[in-house]
Amino acid sequence: MKLEKEHQQQLQTMEEENEKLCLAAQQMRLSILNRSDRQDEEKSLEYVEEFVRENAVELLDPLDSRQRAEELLGSRRRLLSELETQIQISNASTYIALNGPETGLYAS
């Protein structure tokens, strides 16, 4: 389903962006730890953590597309099941004329 595929693509993009952010934060940590001035090291590392929290990518889904896609898939399955049942009933009760209506010979 297209809606589900789109949702998965957005999740993958979100994960990739968060991985990039973590790599950048790791580089920031390393640069802080490599400095000679260690007095503000703890405070600087807290800033890095805050940077990661503030810049993390989140997937916002105001339409709740994942749940909607699941509901549509369920509705589709129920409809197909009902149609299959109706077709079987219709096929079971169909009469075929052997020689036409004037003969009165029918097979079911």
C-alpha angles and dihedrals in degrees: 000000000000095000092054092046091052091049091052091050091052091049090052091049090050092052092048092051092048090050089054089050092051091051091051090049091050090053090049091051092050092050091050092049092048094056118102093227104082098167095091095034096110093045091048092051089052088054089053091052090049089049090054093048093048096046101040113125116239129187111236115195109181092171092049089229096177093058091042091052090052091049091050091048090051091048090049092052092049091048093049091048091050092047091049090052093048092048091051091050091047092048092048093054099043117119122209121205112228101192101005134272095294093066097052092221112135134167126201 
